[in-house]
Amino acid sequence: MCDYLKIIEKFKNCKEISDLCDEIYNLRWLFQTEQYYSMQEYIENIKNKYLKEALEWNSINSQQPQSLHQAFMNAENFLYAQGVNLIIKKIENYKSFLKPEEISLIENLCSKNNS
């Protein structure tokens, strides 16, 4: 499985992408330290911050998470999708910083998110 965070981190010089990476780190930390109530609150804050995008995400991914692990994975995947969208929108020559397989991963995630 690919850790999209490694790809997204390559563009941390962009403030919005750096902030998004921090959100992923925080989400992971809350899950790994089993702070599940705080994690759920954090996920709600993410939904509110990206309200339009979250509504679109939930309409595409209509099956609601049934466990804390699924909620974590759904939120992390949502943040990955936001990171990919930011890279494509903000970094004109993003492909020049990536390996061919990373470009394929980004374009694949972007096409899934936009279908």
CYANA upper distance limits for C-alpha pairs under 8 A (distance plus 0.5 A):
  3 ASP  CA      7 ILE  CA      8.06
  4 TYR  CA      8 ILE  CA      6.67
  4 TYR  CA     80 TYR  CA      6.83
  5 LEU  CA      9 GLU  CA      6.35
  5 LEU  CA     21 CYS  CA      7.52
  5 LEU  CA     24 ILE  CA      8.36
  5 LEU  CA     80 TYR  CA      7.55
  6 LYS  CA     10 LYS  CA      7.42
  7 ILE  CA     11 PHE  CA      8.39
  7 ILE  CA     98 LEU  CA      8.27
  7 ILE  CA    102 GLU  CA      7.52
  8 ILE  CA     12 LYS  CA      7.75
  8 ILE  CA     17 ILE  CA      7.79
  8 ILE  CA     21 CYS  CA      7.89
  8 ILE  CA     80 TYR  CA      8.37
  8 ILE  CA     83 GLY  CA      6.75
  8 ILE  CA     84 VAL  CA      7.57
  8 ILE  CA     87 ILE  CA      8.05
  9 GLU  CA     17 ILE  CA      8.17
  9 GLU  CA     18 SER  CA      7.80
  9 GLU  CA     21 CYS  CA      7.24
 10 LYS  CA     97 PHE  CA      8.17
 11 PHE  CA     17 ILE  CA      7.08
 11 PHE  CA     18 SER  CA      7.98
 11 PHE  CA     87 ILE  CA      7.84
 12 LYS  CA     17 ILE  CA      5.98
 12 LYS  CA     18 SER  CA      4.91
 12 LYS  CA     21 CYS  CA      8.15
 13 ASN  CA     17 ILE  CA      8.09
 13 ASN  CA     18 SER  CA      7.22
 14 CYS  CA     18 SER  CA      6.62
 15 LYS  CA     19 ASP  CA      6.62
 16 GLU  CA     20 LEU  CA      6.72
 16 GLU  CA     86 LEU  CA      8.20
 17 ILE  CA     21 CYS  CA      6.70
 17 ILE  CA     83 GLY  CA      6.82
 17 ILE  CA     86 LEU  CA      7.29
 17 ILE  CA     87 ILE  CA      8.05
 18 SER  CA     22 ASP  CA      6.86
 19 ASP  CA     23 GLU  CA      6.86
 20 LEU  CA     24 ILE  CA      6.92
 20 LEU  CA     79 LEU  CA      7.63
 20 LEU  CA     83 GLY  CA      7.22
 21 CYS  CA     25 TYR  CA      6.75
 22 ASP  CA     26 ASN  CA      6.59
 23 GLU  CA     27 LEU  CA      6.61
 23 GLU  CA     79 LEU  CA      8.46
 24 ILE  CA     28 ARG  CA      6.64
 24 ILE  CA     76 GLU  CA      6.97
 24 ILE  CA     79 LEU  CA      7.33
 25 TYR  CA     29 TRP  CA      6.59
 26 ASN  CA     30 LEU  CA      6.69
 27 LEU  CA     31 PHE  CA      6.80
 27 LEU  CA     39 MET  CA      6.99
 27 LEU  CA     42 TYR  CA      7.75
 27 LEU  CA     43 ILE  CA      8.33
 27 LEU  CA     72 PHE  CA      8.00
 27 LEU  CA     76 GLU  CA      7.95
 28 ARG  CA     32 GLN  CA      6.45
 28 ARG  CA     72 PHE  CA      8.46
 29 TRP  CA     33 THR  CA      6.44
 30 LEU  CA     34 GLU  CA      6.59
 30 LEU  CA     35 GLN  CA      5.57
 30 LEU  CA     36 TYR  CA      7.26
 30 LEU  CA     38 SER  CA      7.41
 30 LEU  CA     39 MET  CA      5.95
 31 PHE  CA     35 GLN  CA      6.59
 31 PHE  CA     36 TYR  CA      6.83
 31 PHE  CA     39 MET  CA      6.97
 31 PHE  CA     72 PHE  CA      7.54
 35 GLN  CA     39 MET  CA      6.54
 36 TYR  CA     40 GLN  CA      6.62
 36 TYR  CA     68 LEU  CA      7.73
 37 TYR  CA     41 GLU  CA      6.87
 38 SER  CA     42 TYR  CA      6.52
 39 MET  CA     43 ILE  CA      6.63
 39 MET  CA     72 PHE  CA      8.42
 40 GLN  CA     44 GLU  CA      6.80
 41 GLU  CA     45 ASN  CA      6.79
 42 TYR  CA     46 ILE  CA      6.74
 43 ILE  CA     47 LYS  CA      6.71
 43 ILE  CA     75 ALA  CA      7.06
 44 GLU  CA     48 ASN  CA      6.73
 45 ASN  CA     49 LYS  CA      6.59
 46 ILE  CA     50 TYR  CA      6.63
 47 LYS  CA     51 LEU  CA      5.85
 47 LYS  CA     54 ALA  CA      6.12
 50 TYR  CA     54 ALA  CA      6.28
 51 LEU  CA     55 LEU  CA      6.67
 52 LYS  CA     56 GLU  CA      6.91
 53 GLU  CA     57 TRP  CA      6.53
 54 ALA  CA     58 ASN  CA      6.50
 54 ALA  CA     78 PHE  CA      8.26
 55 LEU  CA     59 SER  CA      6.69
 56 GLU  CA     60 ILE  CA      6.85
 57 TRP  CA     61 ASN  CA      6.38
 57 TRP  CA     78 PHE  CA      7.68
 57 TRP  CA    113 ASN  CA      7.99
 58 ASN  CA     62 SER  CA      5.81
 60 ILE  CA    113 ASN  CA      8.43
 65 PRO  CA     70 GLN  CA      5.53
 65 PRO  CA     71 ALA  CA      5.63
 65 PRO  CA     74 ASN  CA      7.78
 66 GLN  CA     70 GLN  CA      6.86
 66 GLN  CA     71 ALA  CA      7.84
 67 SER  CA     71 ALA  CA      6.72
 68 LEU  CA     72 PHE  CA      6.61
 69 HIS  CA     73 MET  CA      6.66
 70 GLN  CA     74 ASN  CA      6.45
 71 ALA  CA     75 ALA  CA      6.62
 72 PHE  CA     76 GLU  CA      6.58
 73 MET  CA     77 ASN  CA      6.50
 74 ASN  CA     78 PHE  CA      6.57
 75 ALA  CA     79 LEU  CA      6.74
 76 GLU  CA     80 TYR  CA      6.70
 77 ASN  CA     81 ALA  CA      6.72
 78 PHE  CA     82 GLN  CA      6.82
 79 LEU  CA     83 GLY  CA      6.63
 80 TYR  CA     84 VAL  CA      6.71
 81 ALA  CA     85 ASN  CA      6.68
 81 ALA  CA    109 LEU  CA      7.15
 81 ALA  CA    110 CYS  CA      7.29
 81 ALA  CA    113 ASN  CA      7.33
 82 GLN  CA     86 LEU  CA      6.64
 83 GLY  CA     87 ILE  CA      6.66
 84 VAL  CA     88 ILE  CA      6.73
 84 VAL  CA    106 ILE  CA      6.68
 84 VAL  CA    109 LEU  CA      7.97
 84 VAL  CA    110 CYS  CA      7.06
 85 ASN  CA     89 LYS  CA      6.60
 85 ASN  CA    110 CYS  CA      7.29
 86 LEU  CA     90 LYS  CA      6.14
 86 LEU  CA     91 ILE  CA      8.26
 87 ILE  CA     91 ILE  CA      5.80
 87 ILE  CA     94 TYR  CA      7.34
 88 ILE  CA     92 GLU  CA      7.55
 88 ILE  CA     94 TYR  CA      7.56
 93 ASN  CA     97 PHE  CA      8.10
 94 TYR  CA     98 LEU  CA      7.45
 95 LYS  CA     99 LYS  CA      8.23
 95 LYS  CA    103 ILE  CA      6.82
 98 LEU  CA    102 GLU  CA      6.30
 98 LEU  CA    103 ILE  CA      6.64
 99 LYS  CA    103 ILE  CA      6.86
100 PRO  CA    104 SER  CA      6.85
101 GLU  CA    105 LEU  CA      6.78
102 GLU  CA    106 ILE  CA      6.69
103 ILE  CA    107 GLU  CA      6.58
104 SER  CA    108 ASN  CA      6.39
105 LEU  CA    109 LEU  CA      6.65
106 ILE  CA    110 CYS  CA      6.56
107 GLU  CA    111 SER  CA      6.53
108 ASN  CA    112 LYS  CA      6.73
109 LEU  CA    113 ASN  CA      6.66
110 CYS  CA    114 ASN  CA      6.67
111 SER  CA    115 SER  CA      6.50
